[in-house]
Amino acid sequence: MASTIALATAADVAYWTGRPVGTIWRWASEGRITVHGHGKAARYNLMEIDPAKRDEDGNVTEPTPAPPITGCVRIDNAT
């Protein structure tokens, strides 16, 4: 069974998540979400990201929490 992919621009993902576009770019640079393409042609998979919670008028009541960073190991040097 193939996974569902719904590619969208950073602006579309920003609306979906209730977050600024800069946050979407940061999440992509941190490896939290997958980027397909680059530059102005970059697209992000909406199926990887939960939508923001909105009221009946469409206003954001709770933005999407940041997805976890994948493939990264934290090194704690404090001893």
Distance bins in CASP14 RR format, pairs under 12 A and 6 or more apart:
PFRMAT RR
TARGET T0000
AUTHOR 0000-0000-0000
RMODE 2
METHOD distances of the structure
MODEL  1
2 47 0 0 0 0 0 1 0 0 0 0 0
3 34 0 0 0 0 0 1 0 0 0 0 0
3 45 0 0 0 0 1 0 0 0 0 0 0
3 47 1 0 0 1 0 0 0 0 0 0 0
3 48 0 0 0 0 1 0 0 0 0 0 0
4 45 0 0 0 0 1 0 0 0 0 0 0
4 46 0 0 0 0 1 0 0 0 0 0 0
4 47 1 0 1 0 0 0 0 0 0 0 0
4 48 0 0 0 0 0 1 0 0 0 0 0
5 34 0 0 0 0 1 0 0 0 0 0 0
5 36 0 0 0 0 1 0 0 0 0 0 0
5 43 0 0 0 0 1 0 0 0 0 0 0
5 44 0 0 0 0 0 1 0 0 0 0 0
5 45 1 0 1 0 0 0 0 0 0 0 0
5 46 0 0 0 0 1 0 0 0 0 0 0
5 47 1 0 0 1 0 0 0 0 0 0 0
5 48 0 0 0 0 1 0 0 0 0 0 0
6 12 0 0 0 0 1 0 0 0 0 0 0
6 13 0 0 0 0 0 1 0 0 0 0 0
6 16 0 0 0 0 1 0 0 0 0 0 0
6 36 0 0 0 0 0 1 0 0 0 0 0
6 43 0 0 0 0 1 0 0 0 0 0 0
6 44 0 0 0 0 1 0 0 0 0 0 0
6 45 1 0 0 1 0 0 0 0 0 0 0
6 46 1 0 1 0 0 0 0 0 0 0 0
6 47 1 0 1 0 0 0 0 0 0 0 0
6 48 0 0 0 0 1 0 0 0 0 0 0
6 49 0 0 0 0 1 0 0 0 0 0 0
6 51 0 0 0 0 0 1 0 0 0 0 0
7 13 0 0 0 0 1 0 0 0 0 0 0
7 33 0 0 0 0 0 1 0 0 0 0 0
7 34 0 0 0 0 1 0 0 0 0 0 0
7 35 0 0 0 0 0 1 0 0 0 0 0
7 36 1 0 1 0 0 0 0 0 0 0 0
7 37 0 0 0 0 1 0 0 0 0 0 0
7 41 0 0 0 0 0 1 0 0 0 0 0
7 42 0 0 0 0 1 0 0 0 0 0 0
7 43 1 1 0 0 0 0 0 0 0 0 0
7 44 1 0 0 1 0 0 0 0 0 0 0
7 45 1 0 0 1 0 0 0 0 0 0 0
7 46 1 0 0 1 0 0 0 0 0 0 0
7 47 0 0 0 0 1 0 0 0 0 0 0
7 48 0 0 0 0 0 1 0 0 0 0 0
7 49 0 0 0 0 0 1 0 0 0 0 0
8 14 0 0 0 0 1 0 0 0 0 0 0
8 15 0 0 0 0 1 0 0 0 0 0 0
8 16 1 0 0 1 0 0 0 0 0 0 0
8 17 0 0 0 0 0 1 0 0 0 0 0
8 21 0 0 0 0 0 1 0 0 0 0 0
8 24 0 0 0 0 1 0 0 0 0 0 0
8 33 0 0 0 0 0 1 0 0 0 0 0
8 34 0 0 0 0 0 1 0 0 0 0 0
8 35 0 0 0 0 0 1 0 0 0 0 0
8 36 0 0 0 0 1 0 0 0 0 0 0
8 42 0 0 0 0 0 1 0 0 0 0 0
8 43 1 0 0 1 0 0 0 0 0 0 0
8 44 1 0 1 0 0 0 0 0 0 0 0
8 45 1 0 0 1 0 0 0 0 0 0 0
8 46 1 0 1 0 0 0 0 0 0 0 0
8 47 0 0 0 0 1 0 0 0 0 0 0
8 48 0 0 0 0 0 1 0 0 0 0 0
8 49 0 0 0 0 1 0 0 0 0 0 0
8 51 0 0 0 0 0 1 0 0 0 0 0
9 15 0 0 0 0 1 0 0 0 0 0 0
9 16 0 0 0 0 0 1 0 0 0 0 0
9 21 0 0 0 0 1 0 0 0 0 0 0
9 24 0 0 0 0 1 0 0 0 0 0 0
9 25 0 0 0 0 0 1 0 0 0 0 0
9 28 0 0 0 0 0 1 0 0 0 0 0
9 35 0 0 0 0 0 1 0 0 0 0 0
9 36 0 0 0 0 0 1 0 0 0 0 0
9 37 0 0 0 0 0 1 0 0 0 0 0
9 39 0 0 0 0 0 1 0 0 0 0 0
9 40 0 0 0 0 1 0 0 0 0 0 0
9 41 0 0 0 0 1 0 0 0 0 0 0
9 42 1 0 0 1 0 0 0 0 0 0 0
9 43 1 0 0 1 0 0 0 0 0 0 0
9 44 1 0 0 1 0 0 0 0 0 0 0
9 45 0 0 0 0 0 1 0 0 0 0 0
9 46 0 0 0 0 0 1 0 0 0 0 0
10 16 0 0 0 0 0 1 0 0 0 0 0
10 17 0 0 0 0 0 1 0 0 0 0 0
10 19 0 0 0 0 0 1 0 0 0 0 0
10 20 0 0 0 0 1 0 0 0 0 0 0
10 21 1 0 1 0 0 0 0 0 0 0 0
10 22 1 0 0 1 0 0 0 0 0 0 0
10 23 0 0 0 0 1 0 0 0 0 0 0
10 24 1 0 1 0 0 0 0 0 0 0 0
10 25 1 0 0 1 0 0 0 0 0 0 0
10 26 0 0 0 0 0 1 0 0 0 0 0
10 27 0 0 0 0 1 0 0 0 0 0 0
10 28 0 0 0 0 1 0 0 0 0 0 0
10 29 0 0 0 0 0 1 0 0 0 0 0
10 33 0 0 0 0 0 1 0 0 0 0 0
10 35 0 0 0 0 1 0 0 0 0 0 0
10 36 0 0 0 0 0 1 0 0 0 0 0
10 37 0 0 0 0 0 1 0 0 0 0 0
10 38 0 0 0 0 0 1 0 0 0 0 0
10 39 0 0 0 0 1 0 0 0 0 0 0
10 40 0 0 0 0 1 0 0 0 0 0 0
10 41 0 0 0 0 0 1 0 0 0 0 0
10 42 1 0 0 1 0 0 0 0 0 0 0
10 43 0 0 0 0 1 0 0 0 0 0 0
10 44 1 0 0 1 0 0 0 0 0 0 0
10 46 0 0 0 0 0 1 0 0 0 0 0
10 49 0 0 0 0 0 1 0 0 0 0 0
11 17 0 0 0 0 0 1 0 0 0 0 0
11 18 0 0 0 0 0 1 0 0 0 0 0
11 19 0 0 0 0 0 1 0 0 0 0 0
11 20 0 0 0 0 0 1 0 0 0 0 0
11 21 1 0 1 0 0 0 0 0 0 0 0
11 22 0 0 0 0 0 1 0 0 0 0 0
11 23 0 0 0 0 0 1 0 0 0 0 0
11 24 0 0 0 0 1 0 0 0 0 0 0
11 25 0 0 0 0 0 1 0 0 0 0 0
11 40 0 0 0 0 0 1 0 0 0 0 0
11 42 0 0 0 0 0 1 0 0 0 0 0
11 43 0 0 0 0 0 1 0 0 0 0 0
11 44 0 0 0 0 0 1 0 0 0 0 0
12 18 0 0 0 0 0 1 0 0 0 0 0
12 19 0 0 0 0 0 1 0 0 0 0 0
12 21 0 0 0 0 1 0 0 0 0 0 0
12 24 0 0 0 0 1 0 0 0 0 0 0
12 42 0 0 0 0 0 1 0 0 0 0 0
12 43 0 0 0 0 1 0 0 0 0 0 0
12 44 0 0 0 0 1 0 0 0 0 0 0
12 45 0 0 0 0 0 1 0 0 0 0 0
12 46 1 0 0 1 0 0 0 0 0 0 0
12 49 0 0 0 0 0 1 0 0 0 0 0
12 51 0 0 0 0 0 1 0 0 0 0 0
13 19 0 0 0 0 1 0 0 0 0 0 0
13 20 0 0 0 0 0 1 0 0 0 0 0
13 21 0 0 0 0 1 0 0 0 0 0 0
13 22 0 0 0 0 0 1 0 0 0 0 0
13 23 0 0 0 0 1 0 0 0 0 0 0
13 24 1 0 1 0 0 0 0 0 0 0 0
13 25 0 0 0 0 1 0 0 0 0 0 0
13 26 0 0 0 0 0 1 0 0 0 0 0
13 27 0 0 0 0 1 0 0 0 0 0 0
13 28 0 0 0 0 1 0 0 0 0 0 0
13 32 0 0 0 0 0 1 0 0 0 0 0
13 33 1 0 0 1 0 0 0 0 0 0 0
13 34 0 0 0 0 0 1 0 0 0 0 0
13 35 0 0 0 0 0 1 0 0 0 0 0
13 36 0 0 0 0 0 1 0 0 0 0 0
13 42 0 0 0 0 0 1 0 0 0 0 0
13 43 0 0 0 0 1 0 0 0 0 0 0
13 44 1 0 1 0 0 0 0 0 0 0 0
13 45 0 0 0 0 1 0 0 0 0 0 0
13 46 1 0 0 1 0 0 0 0 0 0 0
13 47 0 0 0 0 0 1 0 0 0 0 0
13 48 0 0 0 0 1 0 0 0 0 0 0
13 49 1 0 0 1 0 0 0 0 0 0 0
13 50 0 0 0 0 0 1 0 0 0 0 0
13 51 0 0 0 0 0 1 0 0 0 0 0
13 52 0 0 0 0 0 1 0 0 0 0 0
13 63 0 0 0 0 0 1 0 0 0 0 0
13 64 0 0 0 0 1 0 0 0 0 0 0
13 67 0 0 0 0 0 1 0 0 0 0 0
14 20 1 0 0 1 0 0 0 0 0 0 0
14 21 1 0 1 0 0 0 0 0 0 0 0
14 22 1 0 0 1 0 0 0 0 0 0 0
14 23 1 0 0 1 0 0 0 0 0 0 0
14 24 1 0 1 0 0 0 0 0 0 0 0
14 25 0 0 0 0 1 0 0 0 0 0 0
14 26 0 0 0 0 0 1 0 0 0 0 0
14 27 0 0 0 0 0 1 0 0 0 0 0
14 28 0 0 0 0 0 1 0 0 0 0 0
14 33 0 0 0 0 0 1 0 0 0 0 0
14 44 0 0 0 0 1 0 0 0 0 0 0
14 46 0 0 0 0 0 1 0 0 0 0 0
14 49 0 0 0 0 0 1 0 0 0 0 0
14 51 0 0 0 0 0 1 0 0 0 0 0
14 52 0 0 0 0 1 0 0 0 0 0 0
14 60 0 0 0 0 0 1 0 0 0 0 0
14 63 0 0 0 0 1 0 0 0 0 0 0
14 64 0 0 0 0 0 1 0 0 0 0 0
15 21 0 0 0 0 1 0 0 0 0 0 0
15 23 0 0 0 0 0 1 0 0 0 0 0
15 24 0 0 0 0 0 1 0 0 0 0 0
15 44 0 0 0 0 0 1 0 0 0 0 0
15 46 0 0 0 0 0 1 0 0 0 0 0
15 49 0 0 0 0 0 1 0 0 0 0 0
15 51 0 0 0 0 1 0 0 0 0 0 0
15 52 0 0 0 0 1 0 0 0 0 0 0
15 54 0 0 0 0 0 1 0 0 0 0 0
15 58 0 0 0 0 0 1 0 0 0 0 0
15 60 0 0 0 0 1 0 0 0 0 0 0
15 63 0 0 0 0 0 1 0 0 0 0 0
15 64 0 0 0 0 0 1 0 0 0 0 0
16 23 0 0 0 0 0 1 0 0 0 0 0
16 24 0 0 0 0 1 0 0 0 0 0 0
16 33 0 0 0 0 0 1 0 0 0 0 0
16 44 0 0 0 0 1 0 0 0 0 0 0
16 45 0 0 0 0 0 1 0 0 0 0 0
16 46 1 0 1 0 0 0 0 0 0 0 0
16 47 0 0 0 0 0 1 0 0 0 0 0
16 48 0 0 0 0 0 1 0 0 0 0 0
16 49 1 0 0 1 0 0 0 0 0 0 0
16 50 0 0 0 0 1 0 0 0 0 0 0
16 51 1 0 1 0 0 0 0 0 0 0 0
16 52 1 0 0 1 0 0 0 0 0 0 0
16 53 0 0 0 0 0 1 0 0 0 0 0
16 54 0 0 0 0 0 1 0 0 0 0 0
16 60 0 0 0 0 0 1 0 0 0 0 0
16 63 0 0 0 0 0 1 0 0 0 0 0
16 64 1 0 0 1 0 0 0 0 0 0 0
17 23 1 0 0 1 0 0 0 0 0 0 0
17 24 1 0 0 1 0 0 0 0 0 0 0
17 27 0 0 0 0 1 0 0 0 0 0 0
17 32 0 0 0 0 0 1 0 0 0 0 0
17 33 0 0 0 0 1 0 0 0 0 0 0
17 44 0 0 0 0 1 0 0 0 0 0 0
17 46 0 0 0 0 1 0 0 0 0 0 0
17 48 0 0 0 0 0 1 0 0 0 0 0
17 49 1 0 1 0 0 0 0 0 0 0 0
17 50 1 0 0 1 0 0 0 0 0 0 0
17 51 1 0 0 1 0 0 0 0 0 0 0
17 52 1 0 1 0 0 0 0 0 0 0 0
17 53 0 0 0 0 0 1 0 0 0 0 0
17 54 0 0 0 0 0 1 0 0 0 0 0
17 60 0 0 0 0 1 0 0 0 0 0 0
17 62 0 0 0 0 0 1 0 0 0 0 0
17 63 1 0 0 1 0 0 0 0 0 0 0
17 64 1 1 0 0 0 0 0 0 0 0 0
17 65 0 0 0 0 1 0 0 0 0 0 0
17 66 0 0 0 0 1 0 0 0 0 0 0
17 67 0 0 0 0 1 0 0 0 0 0 0
18 24 0 0 0 0 1 0 0 0 0 0 0
18 49 0 0 0 0 0 1 0 0 0 0 0
18 50 0 0 0 0 0 1 0 0 0 0 0
18 51 0 0 0 0 1 0 0 0 0 0 0
18 52 1 0 1 0 0 0 0 0 0 0 0
18 53 0 0 0 0 1 0 0 0 0 0 0
18 54 0 0 0 0 1 0 0 0 0 0 0
18 58 0 0 0 0 0 1 0 0 0 0 0
18 59 0 0 0 0 1 0 0 0 0 0 0
18 60 1 0 1 0 0 0 0 0 0 0 0
18 61 0 0 0 0 0 1 0 0 0 0 0
18 62 0 0 0 0 1 0 0 0 0 0 0
18 63 1 0 1 0 0 0 0 0 0 0 0
18 64 1 0 0 1 0 0 0 0 0 0 0
18 65 0 0 0 0 0 1 0 0 0 0 0
19 25 0 0 0 0 0 1 0 0 0 0 0
19 26 0 0 0 0 1 0 0 0 0 0 0
19 27 0 0 0 0 1 0 0 0 0 0 0
19 32 0 0 0 0 0 1 0 0 0 0 0
19 33 0 0 0 0 0 1 0 0 0 0 0
19 44 0 0 0 0 0 1 0 0 0 0 0
19 49 0 0 0 0 1 0 0 0 0 0 0
19 50 0 0 0 0 0 1 0 0 0 0 0
19 51 0 0 0 0 0 1 0 0 0 0 0
19 52 1 0 0 1 0 0 0 0 0 0 0
19 60 0 0 0 0 1 0 0 0 0 0 0
19 62 0 0 0 0 0 1 0 0 0 0 0
19 63 1 0 1 0 0 0 0 0 0 0 0
19 64 1 0 0 1 0 0 0 0 0 0 0
19 65 0 0 0 0 1 0 0 0 0 0 0
19 66 0 0 0 0 1 0 0 0 0 0 0
19 67 0 0 0 0 0 1 0 0 0 0 0
20 26 0 0 0 0 1 0 0 0 0 0 0
20 27 0 0 0 0 0 1 0 0 0 0 0
20 60 0 0 0 0 0 1 0 0 0 0 0
20 63 0 0 0 0 1 0 0 0 0 0 0
20 64 0 0 0 0 0 1 0 0 0 0 0
21 27 0 0 0 0 0 1 0 0 0 0 0
21 28 0 0 0 0 0 1 0 0 0 0 0
21 42 0 0 0 0 0 1 0 0 0 0 0
21 44 0 0 0 0 0 1 0 0 0 0 0
22 28 0 0 0 0 1 0 0 0 0 0 0
22 29 0 0 0 0 1 0 0 0 0 0 0
22 30 0 0 0 0 0 1 0 0 0 0 0
22 44 0 0 0 0 0 1 0 0 0 0 0
23 29 0 0 0 0 0 1 0 0 0 0 0
23 30 0 0 0 0 0 1 0 0 0 0 0
23 32 0 0 0 0 1 0 0 0 0 0 0
23 33 0 0 0 0 0 1 0 0 0 0 0
23 44 0 0 0 0 0 1 0 0 0 0 0
23 49 0 0 0 0 0 1 0 0 0 0 0
23 52 0 0 0 0 0 1 0 0 0 0 0
23 63 0 0 0 0 1 0 0 0 0 0 0
23 64 0 0 0 0 1 0 0 0 0 0 0
23 65 0 0 0 0 0 1 0 0 0 0 0
23 66 0 0 0 0 1 0 0 0 0 0 0
23 67 0 0 0 0 0 1 0 0 0 0 0
24 30 0 0 0 0 0 1 0 0 0 0 0
24 31 0 0 0 0 0 1 0 0 0 0 0
24 32 0 0 0 0 1 0 0 0 0 0 0
24 33 1 0 0 1 0 0 0 0 0 0 0
24 34 0 0 0 0 0 1 0 0 0 0 0
24 35 0 0 0 0 1 0 0 0 0 0 0
24 42 0 0 0 0 1 0 0 0 0 0 0
24 43 0 0 0 0 0 1 0 0 0 0 0
24 44 1 0 0 1 0 0 0 0 0 0 0
24 45 0 0 0 0 0 1 0 0 0 0 0
24 46 0 0 0 0 0 1 0 0 0 0 0
24 48 0 0 0 0 0 1 0 0 0 0 0
24 49 0 0 0 0 1 0 0 0 0 0 0
24 63 0 0 0 0 0 1 0 0 0 0 0
24 64 0 0 0 0 0 1 0 0 0 0 0
24 66 0 0 0 0 0 1 0 0 0 0 0
24 67 0 0 0 0 0 1 0 0 0 0 0
25 31 0 0 0 0 0 1 0 0 0 0 0
25 32 0 0 0 0 0 1 0 0 0 0 0
25 33 0 0 0 0 1 0 0 0 0 0 0
25 35 0 0 0 0 1 0 0 0 0 0 0
25 38 0 0 0 0 0 1 0 0 0 0 0
25 39 0 0 0 0 0 1 0 0 0 0 0
25 42 0 0 0 0 1 0 0 0 0 0 0
25 44 0 0 0 0 1 0 0 0 0 0 0
26 32 0 0 0 0 1 0 0 0 0 0 0
26 33 0 0 0 0 1 0 0 0 0 0 0
26 35 0 0 0 0 0 1 0 0 0 0 0
26 66 0 0 0 0 1 0 0 0 0 0 0
26 67 0 0 0 0 0 1 0 0 0 0 0
26 69 0 0 0 0 0 1 0 0 0 0 0
27 33 1 0 1 0 0 0 0 0 0 0 0
27 34 0 0 0 0 0 1 0 0 0 0 0
27 35 0 0 0 0 1 0 0 0 0 0 0
27 44 0 0 0 0 1 0 0 0 0 0 0
27 45 0 0 0 0 0 1 0 0 0 0 0
27 48 0 0 0 0 1 0 0 0 0 0 0
27 49 0 0 0 0 1 0 0 0 0 0 0
27 64 0 0 0 0 1 0 0 0 0 0 0
27 65 0 0 0 0 0 1 0 0 0 0 0
27 66 1 0 0 1 0 0 0 0 0 0 0
27 67 1 0 0 1 0 0 0 0 0 0 0
27 68 0 0 0 0 0 1 0 0 0 0 0
27 69 0 0 0 0 1 0 0 0 0 0 0
27 70 0 0 0 0 0 1 0 0 0 0 0
28 34 1 0 0 1 0 0 0 0 0 0 0
28 35 1 0 1 0 0 0 0 0 0 0 0
28 36 0 0 0 0 0 1 0 0 0 0 0
28 37 0 0 0 0 0 1 0 0 0 0 0
28 38 0 0 0 0 0 1 0 0 0 0 0
28 39 0 0 0 0 0 1 0 0 0 0 0
28 42 1 0 0 1 0 0 0 0 0 0 0
28 43 0 0 0 0 0 1 0 0 0 0 0
28 44 1 0 0 1 0 0 0 0 0 0 0
28 45 0 0 0 0 0 1 0 0 0 0 0
28 48 0 0 0 0 0 1 0 0 0 0 0
28 49 0 0 0 0 0 1 0 0 0 0 0
28 66 0 0 0 0 0 1 0 0 0 0 0
28 67 0 0 0 0 0 1 0 0 0 0 0
28 69 0 0 0 0 0 1 0 0 0 0 0
29 35 0 0 0 0 1 0 0 0 0 0 0
29 38 0 0 0 0 0 1 0 0 0 0 0
29 42 0 0 0 0 0 1 0 0 0 0 0
29 44 0 0 0 0 0 1 0 0 0 0 0
29 69 0 0 0 0 0 1 0 0 0 0 0
30 66 0 0 0 0 1 0 0 0 0 0 0
30 67 0 0 0 0 1 0 0 0 0 0 0
30 68 0 0 0 0 1 0 0 0 0 0 0
30 69 1 0 1 0 0 0 0 0 0 0 0
30 70 0 0 0 0 1 0 0 0 0 0 0
30 71 0 0 0 0 0 1 0 0 0 0 0
30 72 1 0 0 1 0 0 0 0 0 0 0
31 44 0 0 0 0 0 1 0 0 0 0 0
31 48 0 0 0 0 0 1 0 0 0 0 0
31 66 0 0 0 0 0 1 0 0 0 0 0
31 67 0 0 0 0 1 0 0 0 0 0 0
31 68 0 0 0 0 1 0 0 0 0 0 0
31 69 1 0 0 1 0 0 0 0 0 0 0
31 70 1 0 0 1 0 0 0 0 0 0 0
31 71 1 0 0 1 0 0 0 0 0 0 0
31 72 1 0 0 1 0 0 0 0 0 0 0
32 44 0 0 0 0 0 1 0 0 0 0 0
32 45 0 0 0 0 0 1 0 0 0 0 0
32 48 0 0 0 0 1 0 0 0 0 0 0
32 49 0 0 0 0 1 0 0 0 0 0 0
32 64 0 0 0 0 0 1 0 0 0 0 0
32 65 0 0 0 0 0 1 0 0 0 0 0
32 66 1 0 0 1 0 0 0 0 0 0 0
32 67 1 0 1 0 0 0 0 0 0 0 0
32 68 1 0 0 1 0 0 0 0 0 0 0
32 69 1 0 1 0 0 0 0 0 0 0 0
32 70 1 0 0 1 0 0 0 0 0 0 0
32 71 0 0 0 0 0 1 0 0 0 0 0
32 72 0 0 0 0 1 0 0 0 0 0 0
33 42 0 0 0 0 0 1 0 0 0 0 0
33 43 0 0 0 0 0 1 0 0 0 0 0
33 44 1 0 1 0 0 0 0 0 0 0 0
33 45 1 0 0 1 0 0 0 0 0 0 0
33 46 0 0 0 0 1 0 0 0 0 0 0
33 47 0 0 0 0 0 1 0 0 0 0 0
33 48 1 0 1 0 0 0 0 0 0 0 0
33 49 1 0 0 1 0 0 0 0 0 0 0
33 50 0 0 0 0 0 1 0 0 0 0 0
33 64 0 0 0 0 0 1 0 0 0 0 0
33 66 0 0 0 0 1 0 0 0 0 0 0
33 67 1 0 1 0 0 0 0 0 0 0 0
33 68 0 0 0 0 0 1 0 0 0 0 0
33 69 0 0 0 0 0 1 0 0 0 0 0
33 70 0 0 0 0 1 0 0 0 0 0 0
34 42 0 0 0 0 0 1 0 0 0 0 0
34 43 0 0 0 0 1 0 0 0 0 0 0
34 44 1 0 0 1 0 0 0 0 0 0 0
34 45 1 0 1 0 0 0 0 0 0 0 0
34 46 0 0 0 0 0 1 0 0 0 0 0
34 47 0 0 0 0 0 1 0 0 0 0 0
34 48 1 0 0 1 0 0 0 0 0 0 0
34 49 0 0 0 0 1 0 0 0 0 0 0
34 67 0 0 0 0 0 1 0 0 0 0 0
34 70 0 0 0 0 1 0 0 0 0 0 0
35 41 0 0 0 0 0 1 0 0 0 0 0
35 42 1 0 1 0 0 0 0 0 0 0 0
35 43 1 0 0 1 0 0 0 0 0 0 0
35 44 1 0 0 1 0 0 0 0 0 0 0
35 45 0 0 0 0 1 0 0 0 0 0 0
35 48 0 0 0 0 0 1 0 0 0 0 0
36 42 1 0 0 1 0 0 0 0 0 0 0
36 43 1 0 1 0 0 0 0 0 0 0 0
36 44 1 0 0 1 0 0 0 0 0 0 0
36 45 1 0 0 1 0 0 0 0 0 0 0
36 46 0 0 0 0 0 1 0 0 0 0 0
36 47 0 0 0 0 0 1 0 0 0 0 0
36 48 0 0 0 0 0 1 0 0 0 0 0
37 43 1 0 0 1 0 0 0 0 0 0 0
37 44 0 0 0 0 1 0 0 0 0 0 0
37 45 0 0 0 0 0 1 0 0 0 0 0
38 44 0 0 0 0 0 1 0 0 0 0 0
44 67 0 0 0 0 0 1 0 0 0 0 0
45 67 0 0 0 0 0 1 0 0 0 0 0
46 52 0 0 0 0 0 1 0 0 0 0 0
46 64 0 0 0 0 0 1 0 0 0 0 0
47 67 0 0 0 0 0 1 0 0 0 0 0
48 64 0 0 0 0 0 1 0 0 0 0 0
48 67 1 0 0 1 0 0 0 0 0 0 0
48 68 0 0 0 0 0 1 0 0 0 0 0
48 70 0 0 0 0 0 1 0 0 0 0 0
49 63 0 0 0 0 0 1 0 0 0 0 0
49 64 1 0 0 1 0 0 0 0 0 0 0
49 65 0 0 0 0 1 0 0 0 0 0 0
49 66 0 0 0 0 1 0 0 0 0 0 0
49 67 1 0 0 1 0 0 0 0 0 0 0
49 68 0 0 0 0 0 1 0 0 0 0 0
50 62 0 0 0 0 0 1 0 0 0 0 0
50 63 0 0 0 0 0 1 0 0 0 0 0
50 64 1 0 1 0 0 0 0 0 0 0 0
50 65 1 0 0 1 0 0 0 0 0 0 0
50 66 0 0 0 0 0 1 0 0 0 0 0
50 67 0 0 0 0 1 0 0 0 0 0 0
51 58 0 0 0 0 0 1 0 0 0 0 0
51 60 0 0 0 0 1 0 0 0 0 0 0
51 61 0 0 0 0 0 1 0 0 0 0 0
51 62 0 0 0 0 0 1 0 0 0 0 0
51 63 0 0 0 0 1 0 0 0 0 0 0
51 64 1 0 0 1 0 0 0 0 0 0 0
51 65 0 0 0 0 0 1 0 0 0 0 0
52 58 0 0 0 0 1 0 0 0 0 0 0
52 59 0 0 0 0 1 0 0 0 0 0 0
52 60 1 0 1 0 0 0 0 0 0 0 0
52 61 1 0 0 1 0 0 0 0 0 0 0
52 62 1 0 0 1 0 0 0 0 0 0 0
52 63 1 0 1 0 0 0 0 0 0 0 0
52 64 1 0 1 0 0 0 0 0 0 0 0
52 65 0 0 0 0 1 0 0 0 0 0 0
53 59 0 0 0 0 0 1 0 0 0 0 0
53 60 1 0 0 1 0 0 0 0 0 0 0
53 61 1 0 1 0 0 0 0 0 0 0 0
53 62 1 0 1 0 0 0 0 0 0 0 0
53 63 0 0 0 0 1 0 0 0 0 0 0
53 64 0 0 0 0 1 0 0 0 0 0 0
53 65 0 0 0 0 0 1 0 0 0 0 0
54 60 1 0 1 0 0 0 0 0 0 0 0
54 61 1 0 0 1 0 0 0 0 0 0 0
54 62 0 0 0 0 1 0 0 0 0 0 0
54 63 0 0 0 0 1 0 0 0 0 0 0
54 64 0 0 0 0 0 1 0 0 0 0 0
55 61 1 0 1 0 0 0 0 0 0 0 0
55 62 0 0 0 0 1 0 0 0 0 0 0
68 74 0 0 0 0 0 1 0 0 0 0 0
END
